[in-house]
Amino acid sequence: MKKYAKLKCSVCKRTLDQLVNLTHFVPNRCNITLGCDGLLKIEGYTNNGNTIRSTPEIGVTNWLPRGSTLSSAVAETQNQLVKLSTGTLQQVILAVKNVDAIADPQSTVNLPLIVEDATPKEYRKYTFRKTVSTKIINGIEDGPEKKTLRYDSTDLVEVFVNGVKIDNGTSSGQYQLYSNTASIVPPNSIYFNDTLPGSNTQIDVIVSKASVVTSITLPFRRMISDNSRVNLGAWEGTDYVTVINGSVQKWYLYYCDISEHTNLPLNSELRISSDLLPVLQDGTSKILQLSECAFLLSVDGVFTHLDQIKSKWIPLNELNSVTKYLTIALEDSVKHLFATELSTKDIFPILVASNFYSKSAITTNLAGNSEASTLDNSIIIGPDL
């Protein structure tokens, strides 16, 4: 016996399998979509009351499959920024893995960065839904605004098929655009190299103005023993850090004072590119791998060696994704270099700093801890607690 009636709404087009009730009156108002004024009409009967439509009818927007939970949107956690430049000169520290016995004190490292404008740009989105096999799309979209697809040769055109971005090109699985020259693609059209299946395929096209991409170079100088720079930064006076990663490695320190570079672009995203690698200049030019360089961090406060952060750093090969990049921003009207917090990596065992000269500090001698520090060449031992 067929116990379920297959109902379909006349407005939202969603379906419902409802148990047949021969003893009570059942209203035929749509109770599938909140606020829908449609009427439920019987399309047939079935023994299984679990038929759920998994794709929307053409023209229906803001649709969720039955069984989905519609929860209030939670604000996405903002990608916090970590300050890389500290001290009165806004010093940035770059550690470079050394392959030679001694790092040349006159050497420099030039770090090229790709500059991308982070200002939100205007765009147009077109939505097409196809129930038959599709090779080319153009004309009026199926979205609610019924816009006509258009673009020119200077626009950035991005295409998504069922939510998956595909590339522009001539290979299988890619799409082509009109190119103003001999082309198989008509103007204002998207041509797919492979025919798309006709099973409720949704195609989203986003058209925006292409960003102007430029590059800058940050010069880093080798850290040396310079009394005039004492306490200008937490890592000032540090020769190298020791990294234990399967073997004992020395990573020599280089610094860049952001205060010397007044032309750095504000509020832009600065990214590392595998096509533009850092260059070590020590009489000859040597290309450095991104995995051989890392930014060191420090507490934003008093600029002594006590403010060094030795359990985290930012390898350059981490700065190449949507959420991992550098940026120049103002803090108290001063330009600083920041990195996104997602770029930081834990390091264990922690870094061990080797200095050009003895550091002065006062520490408390805790119970069971005989460690002491020096201040003006005198041993300072705090009281046991």
C-alpha atoms as a printed R data frame, in Angstrom:
    type eleno elety resid chain resno      x      y       z
1   ATOM     1    CA   MET     A     1  0.000  0.000   0.000
2   ATOM     2    CA   LYS     A     2  1.275  3.451  -0.926
3   ATOM     3    CA   LYS     A     3  1.230  5.370   2.357
4   ATOM     4    CA   TYR     A     4  2.883  8.675   1.377
5   ATOM     5    CA   ALA     A     5  1.589 11.449  -0.875
6   ATOM     6    CA   LYS     A     6  4.189 13.287  -2.926
7   ATOM     7    CA   LEU     A     7  3.379 16.991  -2.602
8   ATOM     8    CA   LYS     A     8  4.906 19.890  -4.516
9   ATOM     9    CA   CYS     A     9  4.548 23.601  -3.755
10  ATOM    10    CA   SER     A    10  3.171 25.798  -6.540
11  ATOM    11    CA   VAL     A    11  5.512 28.689  -5.611
12  ATOM    12    CA   CYS     A    12  8.816 27.504  -4.098
13  ATOM    13    CA   LYS     A    13  8.680 24.227  -6.130
14  ATOM    14    CA   ARG     A    14  9.995 22.244  -3.177
15  ATOM    15    CA   THR     A    15  8.604 18.771  -2.529
16  ATOM    16    CA   LEU     A    16  7.359 16.944   0.534
17  ATOM    17    CA   ASP     A    17  6.458 13.320   1.227
18  ATOM    18    CA   GLN     A    18  3.533 13.383   3.629
19  ATOM    19    CA   LEU     A    19  1.883 10.432   5.366
20  ATOM    20    CA   VAL     A    20 -1.633  9.912   3.994
21  ATOM    21    CA   ASN     A    21 -4.206 10.852   6.651
22  ATOM    22    CA   LEU     A    22 -7.726  9.621   5.937
23  ATOM    23    CA   THR     A    23 -9.242 10.681   9.270
24  ATOM    24    CA   HIS     A    24 -8.294 14.350   9.640
25  ATOM    25    CA   PHE     A    25 -8.336 17.422   7.419
26  ATOM    26    CA   VAL     A    26 -4.823 18.402   6.304
27  ATOM    27    CA   PRO     A    27 -4.238 22.044   5.204
28  ATOM    28    CA   ASN     A    28 -2.693 22.411   1.783
29  ATOM    29    CA   ARG     A    29 -0.746 25.609   2.480
30  ATOM    30    CA   CYS     A    30  3.016 25.266   1.939
31  ATOM    31    CA   ASN     A    31  4.799 24.432   5.177
32  ATOM    32    CA   ILE     A    32  8.126 23.636   3.556
33  ATOM    33    CA   THR     A    33  9.548 27.114   3.007
34  ATOM    34    CA   LEU     A    34  9.159 29.762   5.707
35  ATOM    35    CA   GLY     A    35  6.855 32.554   4.534
36  ATOM    36    CA   CYS     A    36  5.879 30.817   1.282
37  ATOM    37    CA   ASP     A    37  2.250 31.423   0.170
38  ATOM    38    CA   GLY     A    38  2.130 28.502  -2.234
39  ATOM    39    CA   LEU     A    39 -0.261 25.554  -2.263
40  ATOM    40    CA   LEU     A    40  0.808 21.922  -1.955
41  ATOM    41    CA   LYS     A    41 -0.457 19.772  -4.814
42  ATOM    42    CA   ILE     A    42 -0.346 15.980  -5.019
43  ATOM    43    CA   GLU     A    43  1.936 14.657  -7.743
44  ATOM    44    CA   GLY     A    44  1.709 10.980  -6.850
45  ATOM    45    CA   TYR     A    45  2.063  8.384  -4.115
46  ATOM    46    CA   THR     A    46  4.973  6.314  -2.822
47  ATOM    47    CA   ASN     A    47  5.787  3.640  -0.245
48  ATOM    48    CA   ASN     A    48  8.988  5.435   0.839
49  ATOM    49    CA   GLY     A    49  8.616  8.783   2.486
50  ATOM    50    CA   ASN     A    50 12.198  9.873   2.098
51  ATOM    51    CA   THR     A    51 12.350 11.440  -1.336
52  ATOM    52    CA   ILE     A    52 14.274 14.690  -0.904
53  ATOM    53    CA   ARG     A    53 15.110 17.040  -3.745
54  ATOM    54    CA   SER     A    54 18.873 17.723  -3.681
55  ATOM    55    CA   THR     A    55 18.948 20.527  -6.262
56  ATOM    56    CA   PRO     A    56 16.802 23.674  -6.638
57  ATOM    57    CA   GLU     A    57 14.317 24.355  -9.389
58  ATOM    58    CA   ILE     A    58 15.515 26.824 -12.013
59  ATOM    59    CA   GLY     A    59 14.961 30.385 -10.828
60  ATOM    60    CA   VAL     A    60 14.694 29.485  -7.124
61  ATOM    61    CA   THR     A    61 17.210 31.323  -4.939
62  ATOM    62    CA   ASN     A    62 18.223 31.052  -1.269
63  ATOM    63    CA   TRP     A    63 17.353 27.346  -1.372
64  ATOM    64    CA   LEU     A    64 18.522 24.735   1.153
65  ATOM    65    CA   PRO     A    65 17.943 20.960   0.944
66  ATOM    66    CA   ARG     A    66 15.500 19.530   3.433
67  ATOM    67    CA   GLY     A    67 17.332 18.411   6.544
68  ATOM    68    CA   SER     A    68 19.729 21.369   6.454
69  ATOM    69    CA   THR     A    69 20.007 23.492   9.565
70  ATOM    70    CA   LEU     A    70 19.693 27.223   8.970
71  ATOM    71    CA   SER     A    71 21.641 28.880  11.748
72  ATOM    72    CA   SER     A    72 22.326 32.542  12.300
73  ATOM    73    CA   ALA     A    73 25.486 33.623  10.562
74  ATOM    74    CA   VAL     A    74 28.483 33.808  12.843
75  ATOM    75    CA   ALA     A    75 30.945 36.547  12.023
76  ATOM    76    CA   GLU     A    76 34.088 35.047  10.589
77  ATOM    77    CA   THR     A    77 37.052 35.463  12.898
78  ATOM    78    CA   GLN     A    78 39.215 38.255  11.557
79  ATOM    79    CA   ASN     A    79 42.723 37.265  10.642
80  ATOM    80    CA   GLN     A    80 44.708 39.058  13.343
81  ATOM    81    CA   LEU     A    81 47.945 40.858  12.513
82  ATOM    82    CA   VAL     A    82 51.305 40.347  14.173
83  ATOM    83    CA   LYS     A    83 53.733 43.264  14.209
84  ATOM    84    CA   LEU     A    84 57.144 42.446  12.717
85  ATOM    85    CA   SER     A    85 58.714 45.899  13.049
86  ATOM    86    CA   THR     A    86 59.657 47.079  16.546
87  ATOM    87    CA   GLY     A    87 61.787 49.734  18.179
88  ATOM    88    CA   THR     A    88 62.260 53.386  17.327
89  ATOM    89    CA   LEU     A    89 63.476 52.497  13.797
90  ATOM    90    CA   GLN     A    90 60.755 49.881  13.177
91  ATOM    91    CA   GLN     A    91 63.327 47.123  12.856
92  ATOM    92    CA   VAL     A    92 62.409 43.893  11.034
93  ATOM    93    CA   ILE     A    93 64.571 40.795  11.531
94  ATOM    94    CA   LEU     A    94 65.162 38.140   8.877
95  ATOM    95    CA   ALA     A    95 67.001 34.942   9.790
96  ATOM    96    CA   VAL     A    96 68.862 33.180   6.962
97  ATOM    97    CA   LYS     A    97 70.064 29.609   7.107
98  ATOM    98    CA   ASN     A    98 73.810 29.673   6.533
99  ATOM    99    CA   VAL     A    99 75.520 27.135   4.307
100 ATOM   100    CA   ASP     A   100 78.968 28.580   4.838
101 ATOM   101    CA   ALA     A   101 81.053 28.477   8.012
102 ATOM   102    CA   ILE     A   102 80.793 32.225   8.686
103 ATOM   103    CA   ALA     A   103 78.287 34.776   7.393
104 ATOM   104    CA   ASP     A   104 79.962 37.736   5.691
105 ATOM   105    CA   PRO     A   105 79.402 40.841   7.916
106 ATOM   106    CA   GLN     A   106 79.118 42.953   4.749
107 ATOM   107    CA   SER     A   107 76.498 40.755   3.129
108 ATOM   108    CA   THR     A   108 72.933 41.851   2.391
109 ATOM   109    CA   VAL     A   109 69.711 40.104   1.464
110 ATOM   110    CA   ASN     A   110 67.265 41.627  -1.015
111 ATOM   111    CA   LEU     A   111 63.714 40.412  -0.457
112 ATOM   112    CA   PRO     A   112 61.277 41.007  -3.373
113 ATOM   113    CA   LEU     A   113 57.573 41.252  -2.508
114 ATOM   114    CA   ILE     A   114 54.497 41.230  -4.728
115 ATOM   115    CA   VAL     A   115 52.171 44.183  -3.959
116 ATOM   116    CA   GLU     A   116 48.438 43.583  -4.287
117 ATOM   117    CA   ASP     A   117 45.864 46.292  -3.628
118 ATOM   118    CA   ALA     A   118 43.749 45.128  -0.682
119 ATOM   119    CA   THR     A   119 40.973 47.684  -1.335
120 ATOM   120    CA   PRO     A   120 37.674 45.876  -2.085
121 ATOM   121    CA   LYS     A   121 36.836 46.233  -5.761
122 ATOM   122    CA   GLU     A   122 33.532 46.366  -7.559
123 ATOM   123    CA   TYR     A   123 32.374 43.264  -9.369
124 ATOM   124    CA   ARG     A   124 29.397 41.813 -11.221
125 ATOM   125    CA   LYS     A   125 28.165 38.279 -10.588
126 ATOM   126    CA   TYR     A   126 26.142 36.314 -13.131
127 ATOM   127    CA   THR     A   127 24.401 33.012 -12.314
128 ATOM   128    CA   PHE     A   128 23.378 30.500 -14.971
129 ATOM   129    CA   ARG     A   129 21.542 27.226 -14.246
130 ATOM   130    CA   LYS     A   130 21.495 24.553 -16.930
131 ATOM   131    CA   THR     A   131 19.406 21.383 -17.135
132 ATOM   132    CA   VAL     A   132 20.786 20.350 -20.525
133 ATOM   133    CA   SER     A   133 24.343 19.761 -21.728
134 ATOM   134    CA   THR     A   134 26.154 23.073 -22.119
135 ATOM   135    CA   LYS     A   135 29.166 24.117 -24.185
136 ATOM   136    CA   ILE     A   136 28.794 27.902 -24.151
137 ATOM   137    CA   ILE     A   137 26.963 30.457 -22.022
138 ATOM   138    CA   ASN     A   138 26.030 34.064 -22.796
139 ATOM   139    CA   GLY     A   139 23.072 36.420 -22.724
140 ATOM   140    CA   ILE     A   140 20.714 36.927 -19.787
141 ATOM   141    CA   GLU     A   141 21.517 35.152 -16.532
142 ATOM   142    CA   ASP     A   142 19.106 32.996 -14.532
143 ATOM   143    CA   GLY     A   143 19.817 35.007 -11.364
144 ATOM   144    CA   PRO     A   144 17.182 37.305  -9.877
145 ATOM   145    CA   GLU     A   145 18.620 40.498 -11.415
146 ATOM   146    CA   LYS     A   146 18.481 39.105 -14.983
147 ATOM   147    CA   LYS     A   147 21.699 40.857 -16.009
148 ATOM   148    CA   THR     A   148 23.210 40.324 -19.457
149 ATOM   149    CA   LEU     A   149 26.692 38.785 -19.371
150 ATOM   150    CA   ARG     A   150 29.335 41.247 -20.576
151 ATOM   151    CA   TYR     A   151 33.065 41.777 -20.156
152 ATOM   152    CA   ASP     A   152 35.972 43.311 -22.039
153 ATOM   153    CA   SER     A   153 39.595 42.339 -22.597
154 ATOM   154    CA   THR     A   154 40.854 44.228 -19.533
155 ATOM   155    CA   ASP     A   155 38.417 42.598 -17.083
156 ATOM   156    CA   LEU     A   156 39.223 39.759 -14.713
157 ATOM   157    CA   VAL     A   157 36.748 36.947 -15.386
158 ATOM   158    CA   GLU     A   158 36.421 34.069 -12.892
159 ATOM   159    CA   VAL     A   159 34.201 31.049 -13.562
160 ATOM   160    CA   PHE     A   160 32.808 28.580 -11.002
161 ATOM   161    CA   VAL     A   161 30.942 25.378 -11.921
162 ATOM   162    CA   ASN     A   162 28.841 24.064  -9.034
163 ATOM   163    CA   GLY     A   163 30.993 26.131  -6.677
164 ATOM   164    CA   VAL     A   164 34.340 24.884  -8.004
165 ATOM   165    CA   LYS     A   165 36.612 27.444  -9.676
166 ATOM   166    CA   ILE     A   166 38.000 26.388 -13.046
167 ATOM   167    CA   ASP     A   167 40.924 27.866 -14.947
168 ATOM   168    CA   ASN     A   168 41.050 29.869 -18.154
169 ATOM   169    CA   GLY     A   169 42.935 28.033 -20.893
170 ATOM   170    CA   THR     A   170 42.723 25.671 -23.830
171 ATOM   171    CA   SER     A   171 43.162 22.394 -21.942
172 ATOM   172    CA   SER     A   172 40.500 19.915 -20.941
173 ATOM   173    CA   GLY     A   173 38.424 21.083 -17.995
174 ATOM   174    CA   GLN     A   174 39.134 24.774 -18.705
175 ATOM   175    CA   TYR     A   175 37.226 27.602 -20.371
176 ATOM   176    CA   GLN     A   176 38.014 30.279 -22.975
177 ATOM   177    CA   LEU     A   177 37.010 33.921 -23.395
178 ATOM   178    CA   TYR     A   178 36.577 36.205 -26.379
179 ATOM   179    CA   SER     A   179 40.001 37.603 -27.252
180 ATOM   180    CA   ASN     A   180 39.386 40.323 -29.893
181 ATOM   181    CA   THR     A   181 41.302 38.202 -32.406
182 ATOM   182    CA   ALA     A   182 40.575 35.059 -34.376
183 ATOM   183    CA   SER     A   183 38.609 33.181 -31.751
184 ATOM   184    CA   ILE     A   184 36.056 30.397 -31.511
185 ATOM   185    CA   VAL     A   185 34.386 32.351 -28.694
186 ATOM   186    CA   PRO     A   186 31.789 35.030 -29.508
187 ATOM   187    CA   PRO     A   187 31.983 38.336 -27.597
188 ATOM   188    CA   ASN     A   188 30.624 38.334 -24.040
189 ATOM   189    CA   SER     A   189 30.539 34.539 -23.920
190 ATOM   190    CA   ILE     A   190 32.122 31.750 -21.893
191 ATOM   191    CA   TYR     A   191 33.205 28.698 -23.929
192 ATOM   192    CA   PHE     A   192 33.871 25.410 -22.137
193 ATOM   193    CA   ASN     A   193 36.442 23.103 -23.696
194 ATOM   194    CA   ASP     A   194 34.479 20.140 -22.315
195 ATOM   195    CA   THR     A   195 30.709 19.930 -22.533
196 ATOM   196    CA   LEU     A   196 29.130 20.396 -19.120
197 ATOM   197    CA   PRO     A   197 26.572 17.755 -18.099
198 ATOM   198    CA   GLY     A   198 22.927 18.751 -18.011
199 ATOM   199    CA   SER     A   199 22.057 17.720 -14.469
200 ATOM   200    CA   ASN     A   200 21.095 20.990 -12.769
201 ATOM   201    CA   THR     A   201 24.521 22.546 -13.329
202 ATOM   202    CA   GLN     A   202 25.048 25.995 -11.828
203 ATOM   203    CA   ILE     A   203 27.622 28.301 -13.396
204 ATOM   204    CA   ASP     A   204 28.694 31.493 -11.609
205 ATOM   205    CA   VAL     A   205 30.680 34.134 -13.485
206 ATOM   206    CA   ILE     A   206 32.350 36.983 -11.582
207 ATOM   207    CA   VAL     A   207 33.613 39.945 -13.617
208 ATOM   208    CA   SER     A   208 35.833 42.599 -12.020
209 ATOM   209    CA   LYS     A   209 38.624 44.957 -12.938
210 ATOM   210    CA   ALA     A   210 42.013 43.249 -12.865
211 ATOM   211    CA   SER     A   211 44.270 44.404 -10.028
212 ATOM   212    CA   VAL     A   212 47.479 46.206 -10.891
213 ATOM   213    CA   VAL     A   213 50.279 44.040  -9.515
214 ATOM   214    CA   THR     A   214 53.656 45.628  -8.761
215 ATOM   215    CA   SER     A   215 56.677 44.592  -6.740
216 ATOM   216    CA   ILE     A   216 59.001 46.176  -4.192
217 ATOM   217    CA   THR     A   217 62.277 45.040  -2.669
218 ATOM   218    CA   LEU     A   218 63.169 45.245   1.009
219 ATOM   219    CA   PRO     A   219 66.956 45.367   1.622
220 ATOM   220    CA   PHE     A   220 68.239 43.595   4.746
221 ATOM   221    CA   ARG     A   221 71.717 44.225   6.194
222 ATOM   222    CA   ARG     A   222 73.776 41.770   8.178
223 ATOM   223    CA   MET     A   223 73.470 42.236  11.928
224 ATOM   224    CA   ILE     A   224 76.822 43.337  13.404
225 ATOM   225    CA   SER     A   225 78.135 44.335  16.812
226 ATOM   226    CA   ASP     A   226 77.216 48.028  16.922
227 ATOM   227    CA   ASN     A   227 76.978 49.725  20.334
228 ATOM   228    CA   SER     A   228 75.082 52.644  18.817
229 ATOM   229    CA   ARG     A   229 72.139 50.325  18.107
230 ATOM   230    CA   VAL     A   230 71.878 48.678  21.530
231 ATOM   231    CA   ASN     A   231 68.224 48.264  22.612
232 ATOM   232    CA   LEU     A   232 66.892 49.580  19.303
233 ATOM   233    CA   GLY     A   233 65.254 46.190  18.886
234 ATOM   234    CA   ALA     A   234 64.858 42.939  20.773
235 ATOM   235    CA   TRP     A   235 67.225 41.071  18.439
236 ATOM   236    CA   GLU     A   236 69.839 43.857  18.240
237 ATOM   237    CA   GLY     A   237 73.295 42.477  19.038
238 ATOM   238    CA   THR     A   238 72.337 38.885  18.181
239 ATOM   239    CA   ASP     A   239 74.680 37.178  15.722
240 ATOM   240    CA   TYR     A   240 72.664 34.083  14.908
241 ATOM   241    CA   VAL     A   241 70.050 31.691  16.280
242 ATOM   242    CA   THR     A   242 70.519 27.972  16.557
243 ATOM   243    CA   VAL     A   243 67.797 25.787  15.063
244 ATOM   244    CA   ILE     A   244 67.631 22.072  15.779
245 ATOM   245    CA   ASN     A   245 65.829 20.382  12.917
246 ATOM   246    CA   GLY     A   246 67.321 16.947  12.526
247 ATOM   247    CA   SER     A   247 70.681 18.679  12.722
248 ATOM   248    CA   VAL     A   248 72.092 21.770  14.430
249 ATOM   249    CA   GLN     A   249 71.734 24.750  12.093
250 ATOM   250    CA   LYS     A   250 72.904 28.345  12.373
251 ATOM   251    CA   TRP     A   251 70.550 30.983  11.027
252 ATOM   252    CA   TYR     A   252 72.271 34.378  10.750
253 ATOM   253    CA   LEU     A   253 70.342 37.584  11.375
254 ATOM   254    CA   TYR     A   254 69.701 40.451   8.952
255 ATOM   255    CA   TYR     A   255 67.755 43.612   9.720
256 ATOM   256    CA   CYS     A   256 65.751 46.215   7.807
257 ATOM   257    CA   ASP     A   257 64.669 49.531   9.332
258 ATOM   258    CA   ILE     A   258 61.201 50.288   7.950
259 ATOM   259    CA   SER     A   259 61.665 53.941   9.003
260 ATOM   260    CA   GLU     A   260 64.192 54.344   6.155
261 ATOM   261    CA   HIS     A   261 61.639 53.379   3.494
262 ATOM   262    CA   THR     A   262 59.002 56.082   3.241
263 ATOM   263    CA   ASN     A   263 57.565 54.912  -0.094
264 ATOM   264    CA   LEU     A   264 56.179 51.588   1.125
265 ATOM   265    CA   PRO     A   265 52.520 51.171   0.038
266 ATOM   266    CA   LEU     A   266 49.955 51.409   2.839
267 ATOM   267    CA   ASN     A   267 47.138 48.873   3.279
268 ATOM   268    CA   SER     A   268 48.333 46.606   0.493
269 ATOM   269    CA   GLU     A   269 48.886 42.863   0.707
270 ATOM   270    CA   LEU     A   270 52.547 41.927   0.258
271 ATOM   271    CA   ARG     A   271 53.154 38.349  -0.795
272 ATOM   272    CA   ILE     A   272 56.132 36.126  -1.363
273 ATOM   273    CA   SER     A   273 56.431 34.603  -4.830
274 ATOM   274    CA   SER     A   274 58.349 31.481  -5.799
275 ATOM   275    CA   ASP     A   275 59.169 33.336  -9.029
276 ATOM   276    CA   LEU     A   276 60.931 36.153  -7.117
277 ATOM   277    CA   LEU     A   277 63.280 34.578  -4.586
278 ATOM   278    CA   PRO     A   278 65.468 36.405  -2.038
279 ATOM   279    CA   VAL     A   279 69.018 37.140  -3.169
280 ATOM   280    CA   LEU     A   280 72.046 37.037  -0.850
281 ATOM   281    CA   GLN     A   281 74.765 39.510  -1.856
282 ATOM   282    CA   ASP     A   282 78.189 38.711  -0.394
283 ATOM   283    CA   GLY     A   283 80.486 39.586  -3.268
284 ATOM   284    CA   THR     A   284 78.521 37.196  -5.418
285 ATOM   285    CA   SER     A   285 74.792 36.746  -5.862
286 ATOM   286    CA   LYS     A   286 73.179 33.664  -4.395
287 ATOM   287    CA   ILE     A   287 69.525 32.728  -4.754
288 ATOM   288    CA   LEU     A   288 67.987 31.727  -1.418
289 ATOM   289    CA   GLN     A   289 65.142 29.252  -1.082
290 ATOM   290    CA   LEU     A   290 62.064 30.448   0.788
291 ATOM   291    CA   SER     A   291 62.503 27.599   3.271
292 ATOM   292    CA   GLU     A   292 65.949 29.034   4.163
293 ATOM   293    CA   CYS     A   293 64.561 32.373   5.414
294 ATOM   294    CA   ALA     A   294 62.231 33.309   8.272
295 ATOM   295    CA   PHE     A   295 61.051 36.427  10.103
296 ATOM   296    CA   LEU     A   296 61.787 36.500  13.823
297 ATOM   297    CA   LEU     A   297 59.260 37.856  16.311
298 ATOM   298    CA   SER     A   298 59.445 39.868  19.510
299 ATOM   299    CA   VAL     A   299 57.110 41.253  22.126
300 ATOM   300    CA   ASP     A   300 55.845 44.720  21.269
301 ATOM   301    CA   GLY     A   301 57.147 46.605  24.278
302 ATOM   302    CA   VAL     A   302 60.561 47.171  25.821
303 ATOM   303    CA   PHE     A   303 63.131 46.398  23.172
304 ATOM   304    CA   THR     A   304 65.637 44.211  24.972
305 ATOM   305    CA   HIS     A   305 66.609 40.586  24.496
306 ATOM   306    CA   LEU     A   306 64.021 39.668  27.130
307 ATOM   307    CA   ASP     A   307 61.370 40.510  24.528
308 ATOM   308    CA   GLN     A   308 62.585 37.957  21.993
309 ATOM   309    CA   ILE     A   309 60.006 35.336  21.013
310 ATOM   310    CA   LYS     A   310 61.859 32.064  20.490
311 ATOM   311    CA   SER     A   311 58.987 29.604  20.186
312 ATOM   312    CA   LYS     A   312 57.427 31.028  17.008
313 ATOM   313    CA   TRP     A   313 58.644 32.442  13.713
314 ATOM   314    CA   ILE     A   314 57.351 33.077  10.194
315 ATOM   315    CA   PRO     A   315 59.065 31.081   7.416
316 ATOM   316    CA   LEU     A   316 58.874 32.900   4.086
317 ATOM   317    CA   ASN     A   317 57.288 29.919   2.380
318 ATOM   318    CA   GLU     A   318 54.234 30.489   4.614
319 ATOM   319    CA   LEU     A   319 53.516 33.902   3.057
320 ATOM   320    CA   ASN     A   320 51.916 32.807  -0.197
321 ATOM   321    CA   SER     A   321 48.216 32.174   0.396
322 ATOM   322    CA   VAL     A   322 44.974 34.095   0.760
323 ATOM   323    CA   THR     A   323 45.233 34.258   4.562
324 ATOM   324    CA   LYS     A   324 49.023 34.445   4.896
325 ATOM   325    CA   TYR     A   325 50.679 37.669   3.782
326 ATOM   326    CA   LEU     A   326 52.454 40.849   4.890
327 ATOM   327    CA   THR     A   327 51.018 44.339   5.010
328 ATOM   328    CA   ILE     A   328 52.166 47.895   5.758
329 ATOM   329    CA   ALA     A   329 49.861 49.778   8.141
330 ATOM   330    CA   LEU     A   330 49.984 52.868  10.333
331 ATOM   331    CA   GLU     A   331 50.195 52.626  14.114
332 ATOM   332    CA   ASP     A   332 50.301 55.949  15.955
333 ATOM   333    CA   SER     A   333 50.993 57.601  12.579
334 ATOM   334    CA   VAL     A   334 54.096 55.421  12.062
335 ATOM   335    CA   LYS     A   335 54.464 52.830   9.313
336 ATOM   336    CA   HIS     A   336 54.954 49.266  10.527
337 ATOM   337    CA   LEU     A   337 55.270 45.904   8.824
338 ATOM   338    CA   PHE     A   338 52.709 43.306   9.908
339 ATOM   339    CA   ALA     A   339 52.063 39.662   9.075
340 ATOM   340    CA   THR     A   340 48.848 37.721   9.476
341 ATOM   341    CA   GLU     A   341 48.792 35.601  12.626
342 ATOM   342    CA   LEU     A   342 48.006 32.493  10.560
343 ATOM   343    CA   SER     A   343 51.486 32.830   9.036
344 ATOM   344    CA   THR     A   344 53.248 32.088  12.333
345 ATOM   345    CA   LYS     A   345 54.654 28.621  12.985
346 ATOM   346    CA   ASP     A   346 55.586 26.996  16.259
347 ATOM   347    CA   ILE     A   347 59.221 25.945  16.535
348 ATOM   348    CA   PHE     A   348 60.509 23.327  18.942
349 ATOM   349    CA   PRO     A   349 63.059 23.057  20.386
350 ATOM   350    CA   ILE     A   350 62.925 26.814  20.749
351 ATOM   351    CA   LEU     A   351 65.498 29.114  19.160
352 ATOM   352    CA   VAL     A   352 68.770 29.671  20.984
353 ATOM   353    CA   ALA     A   353 70.261 33.137  20.484
354 ATOM   354    CA   SER     A   354 74.023 33.688  20.218
355 ATOM   355    CA   ASN     A   355 75.032 37.288  20.885
356 ATOM   356    CA   PHE     A   356 78.002 39.451  19.973
357 ATOM   357    CA   TYR     A   357 78.360 40.534  23.619
358 ATOM   358    CA   SER     A   358 77.003 39.636  27.062
359 ATOM   359    CA   LYS     A   359 73.438 40.697  27.688
360 ATOM   360    CA   SER     A   360 72.488 42.399  30.959
361 ATOM   361    CA   ALA     A   361 69.390 41.334  32.805
362 ATOM   362    CA   ILE     A   362 67.968 40.703  36.248
363 ATOM   363    CA   THR     A   363 66.140 37.465  36.996
364 ATOM   364    CA   THR     A   364 64.674 36.092  40.193
365 ATOM   365    CA   ASN     A   365 66.311 32.954  41.558
366 ATOM   366    CA   LEU     A   366 63.348 30.625  41.971
367 ATOM   367    CA   ALA     A   367 63.376 27.677  44.373
368 ATOM   368    CA   GLY     A   368 65.487 24.909  42.893
369 ATOM   369    CA   ASN     A   369 66.819 27.179  40.121
370 ATOM   370    CA   SER     A   370 70.418 28.313  40.474
371 ATOM   371    CA   GLU     A   371 70.444 30.310  37.237
372 ATOM   372    CA   ALA     A   372 71.806 33.844  37.587
373 ATOM   373    CA   SER     A   373 72.264 36.754  35.182
374 ATOM   374    CA   THR     A   374 74.690 39.638  35.009
375 ATOM   375    CA   LEU     A   375 74.179 43.358  35.198
376 ATOM   376    CA   ASP     A   376 77.194 45.565  34.557
377 ATOM   377    CA   ASN     A   377 79.390 42.473  34.899
378 ATOM   378    CA   SER     A   378 78.050 41.755  38.424
379 ATOM   379    CA   ILE     A   379 76.151 38.590  39.249
380 ATOM   380    CA   ILE     A   380 72.604 39.266  40.386
381 ATOM   381    CA   ILE     A   381 70.823 36.486  42.287
382 ATOM   382    CA   GLY     A   382 67.292 37.115  43.441
383 ATOM   383    CA   PRO     A   383 65.781 35.708  46.650
384 ATOM   384    CA   ASP     A   384 64.422 32.200  46.761
385 ATOM   385    CA   LEU     A   385 60.635 32.045  46.740
